[in-house]
Amino acid sequence: MNLKGKTLKELEEVSLSIRERILEVVSHNGGHLSSTLGAVELIVGMHTVFDSSRDPFIFDVSHQAYAHKLLTGRWEEFATLRQFEGVSGFTKPSESEHDYFIAGHSSTSISLAVGAAKAISLSLEKNRMPVVLIGDGSMSAGLCYEALNELGDRKYPMVILLNDNEMSIAEPIGAISKYLSQAIAGRFFQSIKGKVEKLLAHLPEGASYMAKRFEESLKLITPGILFEELGLEYIGPIDGHNLKEIIETLRIAKAMNKPVIIHAQTLKGKGYKIAEGPREHWHGVGPFDLSSGEPLKKPCSSSPTDIFSRTLLELAKEDEKVVGVTAAMPSGTGLSALVHEFPNRFWDVAIAEQHAVTSMAALAKEGYKPFVAIYSTFLQRAYDQIIHDVGIMKLPVKFAIDRGGIVGEDGETHQGILDIGYLRLIPHMTLMAPRSNESLKEAVKFAKDFSLGPIAFRYPRKSFVLQEGIFSESPFLYGKAERLMEGKDEVLFVGFGNGVGRAYEVSKMVASEYEVGLVDLRFVKPLDHETLWELSKEYRYWLVFSDASKVGGVASALLEWKAEVGAEVEILSMELEDEYIQHGKVEQVEEEIGFDVKGLSQKARERLERIANSQRLLV
């Protein structure tokens, strides 16, 4: 949609239509809501002043970019938002030329913009400039400041829109800063400022010093002092829902040909009263009734996250040494109840996974029992800290890895399929996984008092595949597997975590052809060498199930064991292929990639049949 030349009234009507379309689709499909509603006018302003087919539009996290999608030829297709083979919930270059970069994790935008600006500079391109939209929450992560530190020195031209919908950056001095920002935003002030800078360079030493002191004193009463001191131009705060003010400010910033931060204050959920304000519930939602705001599907009260939360709360009440941290996801990880109950022992450190891990390393050194509750895909951001600050010193930090496996509609940036591979190779790391809700309780209890080094346990977003009561649960014993079913054939199904449920369901599907054995590894590091050796004498063909990538996964661990001890077994991975998994409902995605029970059963039959045929040929 071309916004160039439209009147202010027409642009306001476009904004209203965009909000209505977002509400229509998200209430039906689910998705990110409050932040994207709050960013509508900012994005309309970006498209009015800049050209997304030429200027890199870089959205931080990009869950707030729905208006951008609607303005770039995806109005009708937007009905497929987050659906399988439909429009992604994040920007995605393969979806549109107007999407500069894929972004599902926070705080990458300014760094990307610096890189884009370097390329523009090297290419000697004119009239092209990166435009960033970043939320205040993303400004809590260190990567932003690493990028700002260089940007303030290099002075690459760009415009950074800071979408402030919660921070109190301007509250203490709101009236004064508003007055000053209105002046700063004027062309006259910018012109005078440039002339003053030139004048200061030619003044006598004493006068120059006094003038400089006056300029610095003026900065001290503006909310942009941090950015000014970093060497960036600051404008704001402005009203992030006033299109006239947004467009005028963007045009001024564009003409300055410098790195400029525009501080825009917005209201989360703008235009949908039920969601307006800083309410975490409305950040990401499932399908809901538009008139009442009530979810169409009641949330499960016995999800793995809830089980972890309740179990940890019970342990925290019994043991004052139990502490914990999460990174801007208290509700998502189940830590909100603990933060409320024990505010001095459980912390939300904002989007700062690196800091979360390292701070808990110090607590572990001081004798506490720290739990780090972070999604699998977000824990990747703290990988060096896990190795350098936790692993080397063998500190007993407990990593509760939520969303292990396929998570669904958020797509490739959020699928939790790499954690086994990236954690298994860390020395002194213990890696285990529960197979059910009851098993998860036992895992949390075991982790609490584990003292030999760091320990991690993973669990899925939704319910476990294995239903309760199929197998009796028992406490975890360090490094010990559990035999669940004995088989008469030479086939053994090896499960890890949610893979146990998949293995069990597949065993039922192939029961008419094979009576298989089933073992729950419980630990993939360390492996239970004794039990595995016993099993190698009984079963020749092992099929390995886990909700993770096969590269570096559970089967890889068993192949390493086989090579080390010389076991005469055939090990076949039934894990996920070495690829990024697209977005869509979990059930649809699993069916498409053959990871549902039907697909896994077919794959198991094919592999066992190939083995049988090869044996017949040998005979």
KAVENTA-V268584 format. One record per backbone hydrogen bond with DSSP energy under -0.5 kcal/mol. NH is the residue of the N-H (numbers start at 1). CO is the residue of the C=O. If there is no record, write none. Layout:
# KAVENTA-V268584
NH;CO  NH;CO
This chain:
# KAVENTA-V268584
3;1  6;3  11;7  12;8  13;9  14;10  15;11  16;12  17;13  18;14  19;15  20;16  21;17  22;18  23;19  24;20  25;21  26;22  27;23  28;24  28;25  29;25  30;26  31;285  33;282  33;283  34;282  37;33  38;34  39;35  40;37  43;39  44;40  45;41  46;42  47;43  48;44  49;45  50;46  52;50  54;51  55;51  57;55  58;56  58;131  59;57  60;133  61;105  62;60  65;62  69;65  70;66  71;67  72;68  72;69  74;69  78;74  79;76  80;77  81;78  82;87  83;80  85;583  86;83  87;77  95;92  96;92  99;96  100;57  100;98  103;91  112;108  113;109  114;110  115;111  116;112  117;113  118;114  119;115  120;116  121;117  122;118  123;119  124;121  125;120  130;157  131;56  132;159  133;58  134;161  136;163  138;135  139;135  139;136  140;137  141;138  144;141  145;141  145;142  146;142  147;143  148;144  149;145  150;146  151;147  152;148  153;149  153;150  154;150  155;151  158;258  159;130  160;260  161;132  161;159  162;160  162;262  163;134  163;161  164;162  164;264  165;163  172;168  173;170  174;171  177;173  178;174  179;175  180;176  181;177  182;178  183;179  184;180  185;181  186;183  190;186  191;187  192;188  193;189  194;190  195;191  196;192  197;193  198;194  199;195  200;196  201;197  202;199  203;199  203;200  208;204  209;205  210;206  211;207  212;208  213;209  214;210  215;211  216;212  217;213  218;214  219;215  220;216  221;217  221;218  222;219  225;222  228;224  229;225  230;226  231;228  232;227  233;259  235;261  237;263  238;263  240;238  240;265  242;239  243;241  246;242  247;243  248;244  249;245  250;246  251;247  252;248  253;249  254;250  255;251  256;252  257;253  257;254  258;253  260;158  260;258  261;233  262;160  262;260  263;235  263;261  264;162  264;262  265;238  266;164  266;264  268;266  269;34  270;267  272;269  275;272  276;272  276;273  277;268  279;277  280;278  282;279  283;280  284;280  285;31  288;27  289;294  290;288  293;289  296;287  297;287  303;300  307;303  308;304  309;305  310;306  311;307  312;308  313;309  314;310  315;311  316;312  317;313  318;314  319;315  322;319  323;369  324;345  325;371  326;347  328;326  333;329  334;331  335;330  336;330  339;335  340;336  341;337  342;338  345;342  346;342  347;324  349;326  349;347  352;350  356;352  357;353  358;354  359;355  360;356  361;357  362;358  363;359  364;360  365;361  366;362  367;364  368;363  369;321  370;368  371;323  372;398  373;325  373;371  374;372  374;400  376;402  379;375  380;376  381;378  382;379  383;380  386;382  387;383  388;384  389;385  390;385  391;386  392;387  394;391  395;390  397;395  398;370  399;397  399;455  400;372  400;398  401;399  401;457  402;374  402;400  404;459  405;403  405;416  409;407  411;408  413;410  414;411  415;411  416;405  417;415  422;418  423;419  424;420  425;421  426;423  427;425  429;426  430;454  431;525  432;456  433;522  434;458  440;436  441;437  442;438  443;439  444;440  445;441  446;442  447;443  448;444  449;445  450;446  450;447  455;397  456;430  457;399  458;432  459;401  466;435  470;467  480;477  482;520  484;518  485;518  488;515  489;515  492;541  493;517  494;492  494;543  495;493  495;519  496;545  497;433  499;496  500;497  501;497  502;498  503;499  504;500  505;501  506;502  507;503  508;504  509;505  510;506  511;508  513;510  514;510  516;514  517;491  518;485  519;493  520;482  521;495  521;519  523;521  524;431  525;431  525;526  529;527  532;528  533;529  534;530  535;531  536;532  537;533  537;534  538;534  538;535  539;535  540;490  541;490  542;540  542;570  543;492  543;541  544;542  544;572  545;494  548;546  549;417  550;576  552;550  553;550  557;553  558;554  559;555  560;556  561;557  562;558  563;559  564;560  565;561  566;562  567;562  569;567  570;540  571;569  572;542  572;570  574;544  576;548  579;577  589;585  590;586  591;587  592;588  593;589  594;591  595;590  596;590  600;596  601;597  602;598  603;599  604;600  605;601  606;602  607;603  608;604  609;605  610;606  611;607  612;608  613;609  614;610  615;611  616;612  617;613  618;614  619;615
